[in-house]
Amino acid sequence: MSQTQYLKMLEKEIQKINEKIDLKIFQGQEYKREARDHKLLLRKVRYHTRQNFAQRMIYLFFHKNISTFA
């Protein structure tokens, strides 16, 4: 499974949990378990996208420096 597919799967799971949380809030029920699962999934998404952000920053840094010398 590619990283893109993995992130899409995580996003779908987050959406499902959000729907469950919304329903439980509407019904006045507790949603501690769902909130914990939501937090863990968000942590996974952030972990996998953080590396891409660092790579983008490196690219922008070097791209900016190269264009200033040209």
Secondary structure, DSSP 8 states (H G I E B T S, - for coil): --HHHHHHHHHHHHHHHHHHHHHHHHHT---HHHHHHHHHHHHHHHHHHHHHHHHHHHHHHHHHHHHHH-
